[in-house]
Amino acid sequence: MGRYAEDAKQLLHLVGGRENIAAVSHCMTRMRFALVDPEKADVKAIEGMKAVKGSFTQSGQFQVIIGNTVADFYNDFVKTAGIEGVS
């Protein structure tokens, strides 16, 4: 596992688990989630994570700001979650 394995595990739990993720992808600085039930995401706890710089919802996507290392974080996240995302 990579350097973000523990953070990825924590984020997976805080977004409501694997079963709450319909899709996940990333852009230059953010993880983008399509959540089955957005209410299950613990936004306050997510924003309290050291690796997270903020979050917001736009156009039905829950976006978590990671920064320039988002590609590495994303790779660890999909390995931890056991899902395939779209980047």
Biopython code that builds the backbone (N, CA, C, O; Angstrom):
import numpy as np
from Bio.PDB.StructureBuilder import StructureBuilder

atoms = [
    (1, "MET", "N", (0.834, -1.192, 0.000)),
    (1, "MET", "CA", (0.000, 0.000, 0.000)),
    (1, "MET", "C", (0.874, 1.249, 0.000)),
    (1, "MET", "O", (2.038, 1.215, 0.400)),
    (2, "GLY", "N", (0.291, 2.343, -0.454)),
    (2, "GLY", "CA", (1.014, 3.593, -0.562)),
    (2, "GLY", "C", (0.973, 4.418, 0.709)),
    (2, "GLY", "O", (0.510, 3.968, 1.757)),
    (3, "ARG", "N", (1.463, 5.616, 0.587)),
    (3, "ARG", "CA", (1.584, 6.471, 1.773)),
    (3, "ARG", "C", (0.243, 6.982, 2.305)),
    (3, "ARG", "O", (0.167, 7.469, 3.433)),
    (4, "TYR", "N", (-0.803, 6.874, 1.503)),
    (4, "TYR", "CA", (-2.128, 7.351, 1.935)),
    (4, "TYR", "C", (-3.079, 6.219, 2.331)),
    (4, "TYR", "O", (-4.285, 6.433, 2.446)),
    (5, "ALA", "N", (-2.543, 5.033, 2.536)),
    (5, "ALA", "CA", (-3.394, 3.875, 2.820)),
    (5, "ALA", "C", (-4.291, 4.086, 4.036)),
    (5, "ALA", "O", (-5.482, 3.779, 3.986)),
    (6, "GLU", "N", (-3.733, 4.605, 5.125)),
    (6, "GLU", "CA", (-4.539, 4.815, 6.340)),
    (6, "GLU", "C", (-5.569, 5.922, 6.140)),
    (6, "GLU", "O", (-6.714, 5.794, 6.575)),
    (7, "ASP", "N", (-5.166, 7.009, 5.483)),
    (7, "ASP", "CA", (-6.118, 8.095, 5.201)),
    (7, "ASP", "C", (-7.220, 7.599, 4.272)),
    (7, "ASP", "O", (-8.385, 7.957, 4.448)),
    (8, "ALA", "N", (-6.867, 6.786, 3.293)),
    (8, "ALA", "CA", (-7.851, 6.241, 2.357)),
    (8, "ALA", "C", (-8.863, 5.368, 3.094)),
    (8, "ALA", "O", (-10.063, 5.434, 2.827)),
    (9, "LYS", "N", (-8.370, 4.554, 4.022)),
    (9, "LYS", "CA", (-9.247, 3.688, 4.820)),
    (9, "LYS", "C", (-10.212, 4.537, 5.648)),
    (9, "LYS", "O", (-11.400, 4.229, 5.739)),
    (10, "GLN", "N", (-9.693, 5.600, 6.247)),
    (10, "GLN", "CA", (-10.529, 6.486, 7.052)),
    (10, "GLN", "C", (-11.572, 7.193, 6.190)),
    (10, "GLN", "O", (-12.738, 7.276, 6.575)),
    (11, "LEU", "N", (-11.161, 7.706, 5.024)),
    (11, "LEU", "CA", (-12.107, 8.390, 4.140)),
    (11, "LEU", "C", (-13.191, 7.430, 3.662)),
    (11, "LEU", "O", (-14.362, 7.803, 3.590)),
    (12, "LEU", "N", (-12.813, 6.212, 3.339)),
    (12, "LEU", "CA", (-13.795, 5.211, 2.912)),
    (12, "LEU", "C", (-14.867, 5.037, 3.984)),
    (12, "LEU", "O", (-16.058, 5.019, 3.676)),
    (13, "HIS", "N", (-14.452, 4.911, 5.223)),
    (13, "HIS", "CA", (-15.399, 4.768, 6.339)),
    (13, "HIS", "C", (-16.290, 6.008, 6.453)),
    (13, "HIS", "O", (-17.501, 5.894, 6.642)),
    (14, "LEU", "N", (-15.678, 7.202, 6.335)),
    (14, "LEU", "CA", (-16.417, 8.446, 6.560)),
    (14, "LEU", "C", (-17.386, 8.804, 5.431)),
    (14, "LEU", "O", (-18.329, 9.562, 5.657)),
    (15, "VAL", "N", (-17.178, 8.281, 4.232)),
    (15, "VAL", "CA", (-18.151, 8.544, 3.164)),
    (15, "VAL", "C", (-19.309, 7.547, 3.207)),
    (15, "VAL", "O", (-20.234, 7.626, 2.399)),
    (16, "GLY", "N", (-19.253, 6.615, 4.147)),
    (16, "GLY", "CA", (-20.361, 5.674, 4.298)),
    (16, "GLY", "C", (-20.037, 4.278, 3.823)),
    (16, "GLY", "O", (-20.930, 3.439, 3.701)),
    (17, "GLY", "N", (-18.768, 4.016, 3.551)),
    (17, "GLY", "CA", (-18.359, 2.677, 3.135)),
    (17, "GLY", "C", (-18.493, 2.442, 1.641)),
    (17, "GLY", "O", (-19.069, 3.241, 0.903)),
    (18, "ARG", "N", (-17.946, 1.333, 1.234)),
    (18, "ARG", "CA", (-17.931, 0.961, -0.185)),
    (18, "ARG", "C", (-19.334, 0.935, -0.800)),
    (18, "ARG", "O", (-19.541, 1.366, -1.934)),
    (19, "GLU", "N", (-20.280, 0.422, -0.028)),
    (19, "GLU", "CA", (-21.651, 0.295, -0.532)),
    (19, "GLU", "C", (-22.331, 1.639, -0.768)),
    (19, "GLU", "O", (-23.364, 1.693, -1.435)),
    (20, "ASN", "N", (-21.774, 2.722, -0.237)),
    (20, "ASN", "CA", (-22.357, 4.050, -0.434)),
    (20, "ASN", "C", (-21.730, 4.789, -1.615)),
    (20, "ASN", "O", (-22.123, 5.916, -1.916)),
    (21, "ILE", "N", (-20.765, 4.170, -2.284)),
    (21, "ILE", "CA", (-20.094, 4.819, -3.409)),
    (21, "ILE", "C", (-20.622, 4.249, -4.717)),
    (21, "ILE", "O", (-20.405, 3.078, -5.029)),
    (22, "ALA", "N", (-21.323, 5.096, -5.485)),
    (22, "ALA", "CA", (-21.807, 4.683, -6.804)),
    (22, "ALA", "C", (-20.679, 4.816, -7.819)),
    (22, "ALA", "O", (-20.564, 4.002, -8.735)),
    (23, "ALA", "N", (-19.837, 5.852, -7.656)),
    (23, "ALA", "CA", (-18.698, 6.082, -8.547)),
    (23, "ALA", "C", (-17.720, 7.008, -7.857)),
    (23, "ALA", "O", (-18.103, 7.816, -7.010)),
    (24, "VAL", "N", (-16.444, 6.884, -8.227)),
    (24, "VAL", "CA", (-15.412, 7.776, -7.695)),
    (24, "VAL", "C", (-14.409, 8.055, -8.804)),
    (24, "VAL", "O", (-14.053, 7.173, -9.585)),
    (25, "SER", "N", (-13.968, 9.299, -8.850)),
    (25, "SER", "CA", (-12.956, 9.704, -9.827)),
    (25, "SER", "C", (-12.149, 10.827, -9.195)),
    (25, "SER", "O", (-12.372, 11.192, -8.041)),
    (26, "HIS", "N", (-11.211, 11.369, -9.957)),
    (26, "HIS", "CA", (-10.464, 12.508, -9.436)),
    (26, "HIS", "C", (-10.127, 13.465, -10.564)),
    (26, "HIS", "O", (-10.113, 13.092, -11.737)),
    (27, "CYS", "N", (-9.858, 14.700, -10.188)),
    (27, "CYS", "CA", (-9.390, 15.702, -11.137)),
    (27, "CYS", "C", (-8.023, 16.144, -10.641)),
    (27, "CYS", "O", (-7.331, 15.359, -9.992)),
    (28, "MET", "N", (-7.618, 17.353, -10.921)),
    (28, "MET", "CA", (-6.278, 17.818, -10.552)),
    (28, "MET", "C", (-6.031, 17.900, -9.042)),
    (28, "MET", "O", (-4.917, 17.656, -8.580)),
    (29, "THR", "N", (-7.066, 18.240, -8.280)),
    (29, "THR", "CA", (-6.864, 18.414, -6.834)),
    (29, "THR", "C", (-7.928, 17.754, -5.971)),
    (29, "THR", "O", (-7.812, 17.767, -4.745)),
    (30, "ARG", "N", (-8.961, 17.179, -6.576)),
    (30, "ARG", "CA", (-10.099, 16.699, -5.789)),
    (30, "ARG", "C", (-10.486, 15.262, -6.121)),
    (30, "ARG", "O", (-10.335, 14.800, -7.252)),
    (31, "MET", "N", (-10.986, 14.576, -5.105)),
    (31, "MET", "CA", (-11.665, 13.293, -5.287)),
    (31, "MET", "C", (-13.128, 13.648, -5.525)),
    (31, "MET", "O", (-13.687, 14.498, -4.831)),
    (32, "ARG", "N", (-13.737, 13.003, -6.496)),
    (32, "ARG", "CA", (-15.141, 13.264, -6.821)),
    (32, "ARG", "C", (-15.955, 11.996, -6.609)),
    (32, "ARG", "O", (-15.677, 10.956, -7.206)),
    (33, "PHE", "N", (-16.952, 12.097, -5.759)),
    (33, "PHE", "CA", (-17.778, 10.948, -5.415)),
    (33, "PHE", "C", (-19.211, 11.145, -5.882)),
    (33, "PHE", "O", (-19.774, 12.231, -5.743)),
    (34, "ALA", "N", (-19.796, 10.095, -6.434)),
    (34, "ALA", "CA", (-21.244, 10.008, -6.615)),
    (34, "ALA", "C", (-21.672, 9.040, -5.512)),
    (34, "ALA", "O", (-21.393, 7.843, -5.582)),
    (35, "LEU", "N", (-22.345, 9.568, -4.503)),
    (35, "LEU", "CA", (-22.729, 8.758, -3.349)),
    (35, "LEU", "C", (-24.171, 8.279, -3.482)),
    (35, "LEU", "O", (-25.040, 9.009, -3.961)),
    (36, "VAL", "N", (-24.409, 7.056, -3.057)),
    (36, "VAL", "CA", (-25.760, 6.496, -3.069)),
    (36, "VAL", "C", (-26.646, 7.313, -2.136)),
    (36, "VAL", "O", (-27.751, 7.711, -2.507)),
    (37, "ASP", "N", (-26.157, 7.561, -0.923)),
    (37, "ASP", "CA", (-26.880, 8.360, 0.067)),
    (37, "ASP", "C", (-25.922, 9.407, 0.644)),
    (37, "ASP", "O", (-25.167, 9.108, 1.570)),
    (38, "PRO", "N", (-25.946, 10.629, 0.105)),
    (38, "PRO", "CA", (-25.029, 11.678, 0.565)),
    (38, "PRO", "C", (-25.123, 11.973, 2.062)),
    (38, "PRO", "O", (-24.162, 12.466, 2.653)),
    (39, "GLU", "N", (-26.267, 11.679, 2.682)),
    (39, "GLU", "CA", (-26.445, 11.931, 4.109)),
    (39, "GLU", "C", (-25.560, 11.038, 4.980)),
    (39, "GLU", "O", (-25.318, 11.356, 6.144)),
    (40, "LYS", "N", (-25.080, 9.931, 4.430)),
    (40, "LYS", "CA", (-24.222, 9.020, 5.199)),
    (40, "LYS", "C", (-22.799, 9.544, 5.344)),
    (40, "LYS", "O", (-22.058, 9.074, 6.207)),
    (41, "ALA", "N", (-22.407, 10.503, 4.522)),
    (41, "ALA", "CA", (-21.051, 11.062, 4.597)),
    (41, "ALA", "C", (-20.942, 11.972, 5.815)),
    (41, "ALA", "O", (-21.782, 12.847, 6.022)),
    (42, "ASP", "N", (-19.911, 11.763, 6.614)),
    (42, "ASP", "CA", (-19.656, 12.585, 7.798)),
    (42, "ASP", "C", (-18.737, 13.735, 7.375)),
    (42, "ASP", "O", (-17.519, 13.662, 7.534)),
    (43, "VAL", "N", (-19.338, 14.786, 6.840)),
    (43, "VAL", "CA", (-18.594, 15.905, 6.264)),
    (43, "VAL", "C", (-17.666, 16.558, 7.277)),
    (43, "VAL", "O", (-16.523, 16.877, 6.949)),
    (44, "LYS", "N", (-18.133, 16.757, 8.488)),
    (44, "LYS", "CA", (-17.311, 17.412, 9.514)),
    (44, "LYS", "C", (-16.051, 16.590, 9.810)),
    (44, "LYS", "O", (-14.957, 17.145, 9.914)),
    (45, "ALA", "N", (-16.204, 15.280, 9.943)),
    (45, "ALA", "CA", (-15.056, 14.410, 10.208)),
    (45, "ALA", "C", (-14.122, 14.348, 9.004)),
    (45, "ALA", "O", (-12.902, 14.317, 9.162)),
    (46, "ILE", "N", (-14.695, 14.329, 7.795)),
    (46, "ILE", "CA", (-13.879, 14.313, 6.581)),
    (46, "ILE", "C", (-13.019, 15.569, 6.522)),
    (46, "ILE", "O", (-11.823, 15.496, 6.241)),
    (47, "GLU", "N", (-13.622, 16.708, 6.785)),
    (47, "GLU", "CA", (-12.880, 17.969, 6.749)),
    (47, "GLU", "C", (-11.853, 18.069, 7.870)),
    (47, "GLU", "O", (-10.935, 18.886, 7.797)),
    (48, "GLY", "N", (-11.995, 17.254, 8.895)),
    (48, "GLY", "CA", (-11.037, 17.229, 9.988)),
    (48, "GLY", "C", (-9.818, 16.352, 9.719)),
    (48, "GLY", "O", (-8.861, 16.359, 10.493)),
    (49, "MET", "N", (-9.856, 15.605, 8.633)),
    (49, "MET", "CA", (-8.723, 14.743, 8.295)),
    (49, "MET", "C", (-7.514, 15.582, 7.881)),
    (49, "MET", "O", (-7.654, 16.606, 7.212)),
    (50, "LYS", "N", (-6.340, 15.138, 8.283)),
    (50, "LYS", "CA", (-5.105, 15.864, 7.971)),
    (50, "LYS", "C", (-4.869, 15.978, 6.457)),
    (50, "LYS", "O", (-4.393, 17.011, 5.986)),
    (51, "ALA", "N", (-5.194, 14.937, 5.700)),
    (51, "ALA", "CA", (-4.947, 14.921, 4.255)),
    (51, "ALA", "C", (-5.969, 15.733, 3.460)),
    (51, "ALA", "O", (-5.778, 15.982, 2.270)),
    (52, "VAL", "N", (-7.051, 16.143, 4.117)),
    (52, "VAL", "CA", (-8.151, 16.834, 3.427)),
    (52, "VAL", "C", (-8.076, 18.334, 3.664)),
    (52, "VAL", "O", (-7.905, 18.798, 4.791)),
    (53, "LYS", "N", (-8.208, 19.082, 2.568)),
    (53, "LYS", "CA", (-8.151, 20.541, 2.651)),
    (53, "LYS", "C", (-9.533, 21.196, 2.608)),
    (53, "LYS", "O", (-9.650, 22.414, 2.745)),
    (54, "GLY", "N", (-10.571, 20.391, 2.419)),
    (54, "GLY", "CA", (-11.931, 20.901, 2.383)),
    (54, "GLY", "C", (-12.825, 19.977, 1.583)),
    (54, "GLY", "O", (-12.365, 18.981, 1.024)),
    (55, "SER", "N", (-14.106, 20.313, 1.530)),
    (55, "SER", "CA", (-15.053, 19.522, 0.741)),
    (55, "SER", "C", (-16.242, 20.398, 0.374)),
    (55, "SER", "O", (-16.501, 21.419, 1.010)),
    (56, "PHE", "N", (-16.953, 19.983, -0.657)),
    (56, "PHE", "CA", (-18.182, 20.660, -1.056)),
    (56, "PHE", "C", (-18.967, 19.745, -1.978)),
    (56, "PHE", "O", (-18.441, 18.749, -2.474)),
    (57, "THR", "N", (-20.220, 20.085, -2.202)),
    (57, "THR", "CA", (-21.060, 19.331, -3.126)),
    (57, "THR", "C", (-21.425, 20.239, -4.282)),
    (57, "THR", "O", (-21.853, 21.377, -4.087)),
    (58, "GLN", "N", (-21.249, 19.722, -5.497)),
    (58, "GLN", "CA", (-21.570, 20.493, -6.695)),
    (58, "GLN", "C", (-22.115, 19.549, -7.757)),
    (58, "GLN", "O", (-21.521, 18.507, -8.035)),
    (59, "SER", "N", (-23.231, 19.910, -8.341)),
    (59, "SER", "CA", (-23.865, 19.115, -9.402)),
    (59, "SER", "C", (-24.052, 17.655, -8.992)),
    (59, "SER", "O", (-23.855, 16.748, -9.801)),
    (60, "GLY", "N", (-24.428, 17.436, -7.750)),
    (60, "GLY", "CA", (-24.672, 16.082, -7.272)),
    (60, "GLY", "C", (-23.424, 15.290, -6.925)),
    (60, "GLY", "O", (-23.521, 14.130, -6.524)),
    (61, "GLN", "N", (-22.255, 15.897, -7.072)),
    (61, "GLN", "CA", (-21.009, 15.228, -6.714)),
    (61, "GLN", "C", (-20.509, 15.743, -5.376)),
    (61, "GLN", "O", (-20.512, 16.946, -5.118)),
    (62, "PHE", "N", (-20.080, 14.813, -4.526)),
    (62, "PHE", "CA", (-19.425, 15.184, -3.287)),
    (62, "PHE", "C", (-17.935, 15.221, -3.583)),
    (62, "PHE", "O", (-17.344, 14.204, -3.945)),
    (63, "GLN", "N", (-17.326, 16.393, -3.430)),
    (63, "GLN", "CA", (-15.926, 16.566, -3.792)),
    (63, "GLN", "C", (-15.083, 16.827, -2.552)),
    (63, "GLN", "O", (-15.415, 17.665, -1.715)),
    (64, "VAL", "N", (-13.983, 16.085, -2.457)),
    (64, "VAL", "CA", (-13.062, 16.200, -1.331)),
    (64, "VAL", "C", (-11.747, 16.744, -1.868)),
    (64, "VAL", "O", (-11.120, 16.132, -2.733)),
    (65, "ILE", "N", (-11.335, 17.892, -1.355)),
    (65, "ILE", "CA", (-10.112, 18.539, -1.822)),
    (65, "ILE", "C", (-8.905, 17.904, -1.119)),
    (65, "ILE", "O", (-8.791, 17.942, 0.106)),
    (66, "ILE", "N", (-8.017, 17.325, -1.918)),
    (66, "ILE", "CA", (-6.815, 16.686, -1.401)),
    (66, "ILE", "C", (-5.590, 17.535, -1.728)),
    (66, "ILE", "O", (-4.694, 17.674, -0.896)),
    (67, "GLY", "N", (-5.545, 18.095, -2.915)),
    (67, "GLY", "CA", (-4.388, 18.881, -3.339)),
    (67, "GLY", "C", (-3.644, 18.188, -4.466)),
    (67, "GLY", "O", (-4.184, 17.303, -5.130)),
    (68, "ASN", "N", (-2.401, 18.599, -4.677)),
    (68, "ASN", "CA", (-1.623, 18.120, -5.814)),
    (68, "ASN", "C", (-1.280, 16.635, -5.766)),
    (68, "ASN", "O", (-0.901, 16.066, -6.790)),
    (69, "THR", "N", (-1.402, 16.002, -4.621)),
    (69, "THR", "CA", (-1.088, 14.574, -4.513)),
    (69, "THR", "C", (-2.338, 13.705, -4.647)),
    (69, "THR", "O", (-2.334, 12.543, -4.240)),
    (70, "VAL", "N", (-3.392, 14.257, -5.207)),
    (70, "VAL", "CA", (-4.663, 13.535, -5.293)),
    (70, "VAL", "C", (-4.553, 12.232, -6.092)),
    (70, "VAL", "O", (-5.249, 11.267, -5.773)),
    (71, "ALA", "N", (-3.711, 12.177, -7.105)),
    (71, "ALA", "CA", (-3.584, 10.946, -7.896)),
    (71, "ALA", "C", (-3.064, 9.797, -7.033)),
    (71, "ALA", "O", (-3.550, 8.672, -7.139)),
    (72, "ASP", "N", (-2.085, 10.076, -6.187)),
    (72, "ASP", "CA", (-1.559, 9.052, -5.275)),
    (72, "ASP", "C", (-2.615, 8.649, -4.252)),
    (72, "ASP", "O", (-2.787, 7.465, -3.960)),
    (73, "PHE", "N", (-3.316, 9.635, -3.712)),
    (73, "PHE", "CA", (-4.383, 9.363, -2.743)),
    (73, "PHE", "C", (-5.459, 8.507, -3.396)),
    (73, "PHE", "O", (-5.915, 7.527, -2.808)),
    (74, "TYR", "N", (-5.862, 8.866, -4.596)),
    (74, "TYR", "CA", (-6.897, 8.147, -5.341)),
    (74, "TYR", "C", (-6.489, 6.687, -5.545)),
    (74, "TYR", "O", (-7.293, 5.781, -5.329)),
    (75, "ASN", "N", (-5.249, 6.461, -5.960)),
    (75, "ASN", "CA", (-4.781, 5.092, -6.194)),
    (75, "ASN", "C", (-4.860, 4.258, -4.923)),
    (75, "ASN", "O", (-5.293, 3.106, -4.963)),
    (76, "ASP", "N", (-4.449, 4.825, -3.803)),
    (76, "ASP", "CA", (-4.559, 4.115, -2.528)),
    (76, "ASP", "C", (-6.020, 3.908, -2.142)),
    (76, "ASP", "O", (-6.378, 2.867, -1.590)),
    (77, "PHE", "N", (-6.864, 4.899, -2.432)),
    (77, "PHE", "CA", (-8.276, 4.797, -2.079)),
    (77, "PHE", "C", (-8.962, 3.655, -2.814)),
    (77, "PHE", "O", (-9.657, 2.854, -2.191)),
    (78, "VAL", "N", (-8.780, 3.566, -4.130)),
    (78, "VAL", "CA", (-9.473, 2.509, -4.882)),
    (78, "VAL", "C", (-8.932, 1.124, -4.520)),
    (78, "VAL", "O", (-9.678, 0.145, -4.551)),
    (79, "LYS", "N", (-7.649, 1.031, -4.178)),
    (79, "LYS", "CA", (-7.094, -0.251, -3.706)),
    (79, "LYS", "C", (-7.712, -0.626, -2.366)),
    (79, "LYS", "O", (-8.108, -1.773, -2.159)),
    (80, "THR", "N", (-7.792, 0.332, -1.468)),
    (80, "THR", "CA", (-8.365, 0.095, -0.137)),
    (80, "THR", "C", (-9.836, -0.283, -0.237)),
    (80, "THR", "O", (-10.298, -1.202, 0.438)),
    (81, "ALA", "N", (-10.570, 0.436, -1.089)),
    (81, "ALA", "CA", (-12.005, 0.213, -1.226)),
    (81, "ALA", "C", (-12.324, -1.037, -2.035)),
    (81, "ALA", "O", (-13.417, -1.592, -1.925)),
    (82, "GLY", "N", (-11.369, -1.476, -2.845)),
    (82, "GLY", "CA", (-11.632, -2.647, -3.689)),
    (82, "GLY", "C", (-12.614, -2.341, -4.790)),
    (82, "GLY", "O", (-13.385, -3.207, -5.203)),
    (83, "ILE", "N", (-12.590, -1.097, -5.274)),
    (83, "ILE", "CA", (-13.493, -0.696, -6.349)),
    (83, "ILE", "C", (-12.668, -0.122, -7.489)),
    (83, "ILE", "O", (-11.509, 0.255, -7.317)),
    (84, "GLU", "N", (-13.285, -0.068, -8.640)),
    (84, "GLU", "CA", (-12.650, 0.578, -9.771)),
    (84, "GLU", "C", (-13.306, 1.924, -9.964)),
    (84, "GLU", "O", (-14.531, 2.020, -10.040)),
    (85, "GLY", "N", (-12.512, 2.945, -10.042)),
    (85, "GLY", "CA", (-13.038, 4.276, -10.264)),
    (85, "GLY", "C", (-12.844, 4.675, -11.715)),
    (85, "GLY", "O", (-12.437, 3.869, -12.552)),
    (86, "VAL", "N", (-13.136, 5.900, -11.986)),
    (86, "VAL", "CA", (-12.943, 6.449, -13.315)),
    (86, "VAL", "C", (-12.145, 7.722, -13.133)),
    (86, "VAL", "O", (-12.544, 8.590, -12.357)),
    (87, "SER", "N", (-11.026, 7.856, -13.829)),
    (87, "SER", "CA", (-10.253, 9.091, -13.661)),
    (87, "SER", "C", (-10.190, 9.851, -14.968)),
    (87, "SER", "O", (-9.582, 10.919, -15.032)),
]
sb = StructureBuilder()
sb.init_structure("model")
sb.init_model(0)
sb.init_chain("A")
sb.init_seg("    ")
for serial, (resi, resn, name, xyz) in enumerate(atoms, 1):
    if name == "N":
        sb.init_residue(resn, " ", resi, " ")
    sb.init_atom(name, np.array(xyz, "f"), 0.0, 1.0, " ", f" {name:<3s}", serial, name[0])
structure = sb.get_structure()
